[in-house]
Amino acid sequence: MDIFIERINDPVEKRETEFVESKGIGHPDSICDAVCEACGQALAAYYIKRFGTVLHYNIDKALLVAGAARPGFNGGRILSPIKLTIAGRATDRRGKERLPVRKLIKETAQAYLRQFRLAKFDVVVDIKSAAANLEVVSKSKRPVANDTSFGASHYPFSSTEKLVIDAAAHLNSPQFRRMFPAAGPDIKVMGVRKKDITELTVAIALIGKHVKDMNDYVIIKDSIAEHLIRRYGVKTEINTLDDVTGGENSVYLTVSGLSAEMGDDGQVGRGNRHNSIITPGRPMSIEAVAGKNPRHPGRSYQIAAHTIAKELVDKSGAKSAEVQLVTDIGAPLETPKAVSIRTECAVSRKNAEKTIMRCIRSAIKS
C-alpha cells in the first residue's frame, strides 16, 4: 500500500472564499439517494437472513421525474404523480430458486416515501440480474473491490460547514415544522463566506394549505428569515426567485412541500456527500454512497476516508486532515492502491497505516 503524506498549505478557513451546500430530505436528489440507500440496506439484510452473507447488488441508480400540480393559497391539488425509477443490479437467483428482490425493493421504496404524505409517487423498479463475474467477487472470503473507484473526505468541519449542516438539520427538524407548519421538507441551504462575512441563501417549499394569501406568504417567509438570523447571526435570504407582486405561480408555493410535485427532477449522486454537505473547496468524489454494496470502494472508501481523517485528528494530533483512497477492481479492499493524506502537522506513516486498515475494515461492514 502506497501512502503519501503531505502538509496542507492552504486550509479552507484561511482562503478568501468558501462555498458549502446542503440539501434537505425532501429535495429530489436527496429522495433518490435515501430511497436507494434504504433499498440497498433492506436487500443486504434479506441476503444475510436468508443466506448468511451479502450477495452482490448495486441499487445505486434512481431518476425522479417531476409530476404536475396546481398549487394555490389555502390548498391546491396534485394533477399527476411523481415518477421514481429505481435501477441497478442484484443477485436474483440462488441455484434454481428465484429471489423476490424486485418486490422487496419496491415495497421498501414505497415505505420510505410514505413520510411525504401530501405527495403522490409512481415507483418503477428496473432491476436486472447481477453480472456473473461480480457475483463471484462477492463470494470471496477476503473482501475484494468490485469496481475501480476512489473515496475522499475531510475532518474537522470548518465554521461555514458547521453552520450549513446545522441549518439544514434544523430546517428539517420536527421543532422547526411545529414553529412553521407551512415549511415543507424540500429545503436547500447554500452558505457563502467571503473573507470574514458569511451569508445563507435558503430555499424552502411552502405548503399552500398553510398559507392564506400573498400577504401571509410574505409574513411567513420573513418570519423564517428572522428566525434564522437570530439563531445563526448571519444574513439570510429565503426563496430569492420570488416575485411577491405576482400571483400564486410567482412564488415558491407547493401542494405537498416538494418541488418534485411539478418543478424539479432528481438523480442519485447529485445530493449531499457522505458527510451531509457538498464542498467544492474540499476533496470529494462524485460517487454516491447510496445503494452500493459494502465491497464497492465508491461506498466503503468514502466512509473510510471520513473516519480516517477523524481518527488522525482525534488520536494522532493532526489539526485537520484530508484523505483520499483509490483501488482497482479485483484488488483486496483492505489494501488500497494508493492513499493520499494531507494534514497541517506531521503524522507518522506507521500510525497512518494502522488507522487506514482499521477504518477500511469497519467501513466494509457498514
Stockholm file with secondary structure:
# STOCKHOLM 1.0

chainA/1-366         MDIFIERINDPVEKRETEFVESKGIGHPDSICDAVCEACGQALAAYYIKRFGTVLHYNIDKALLVAGAARPGFNGGRILSPIKLTIAGRATDRRGKERLPVRKLIKETAQAYLRQFRLAKFDVVVDIKSAAANLEVVSKSKRPVANDTSFGASHYPFSSTEKLVIDAAAHLNSPQFRRMFPAAGPDIKVMGVRKKDITELTVAIALIGKHVKDMNDYVIIKDSIAEHLIRRYGVKTEINTLDDVTGGENSVYLTVSGLSAEMGDDGQVGRGNRHNSIITPGRPMSIEAVAGKNPRHPGRSYQIAAHTIAKELVDKSGAKSAEVQLVTDIGAPLETPKAVSIRTECAVSRKNAEKTIMRCIRSAIKS
#=GR chainA/1-366 SS CEEEEEECSSCGGGSSEEEEEEECTTSHHHHHHHHHHHHHHHHHHHHHHHHSSCCCEEEEEEEEECCEEEEETTEEEEEECEEEEEEEEECCEETTEECCHHHHHHHHHHHHHTTSTTSCEEEEEEEEECCHHHHHHHHCSSCBCSSCEEEEEEESCCHHHHHHHHHHHHHTSHHHHHHCTTEEEEEEEEEEEETTEEEEEEEEEEEGGGCCSHHHHHHHHHHHHHHHHHHHCSEEEECTTCCTTSCGGGSCEESSSCGGGTTCCEETTSSCCTTSSBCTTSCCCSCCCTTBCTTCHHHHHHHHHHHHHHHHHHHHCCSCEEEEEEECTTSBTTSCSEEEEEESSCCCHHHHHHHHHHHHHHHHTC
#=GC SS_cons         CEEEEEECSSCGGGSSEEEEEEECTTSHHHHHHHHHHHHHHHHHHHHHHHHSSCCCEEEEEEEEECCEEEEETTEEEEEECEEEEEEEEECCEETTEECCHHHHHHHHHHHHHTTSTTSCEEEEEEEEECCHHHHHHHHCSSCBCSSCEEEEEEESCCHHHHHHHHHHHHHTSHHHHHHCTTEEEEEEEEEEEETTEEEEEEEEEEEGGGCCSHHHHHHHHHHHHHHHHHHHCSEEEECTTCCTTSCGGGSCEESSSCGGGTTCCEETTSSCCTTSSBCTTSCCCSCCCTTBCTTCHHHHHHHHHHHHHHHHHHHHCCSCEEEEEEECTTSBTTSCSEEEEEESSCCCHHHHHHHHHHHHHHHHTC
//
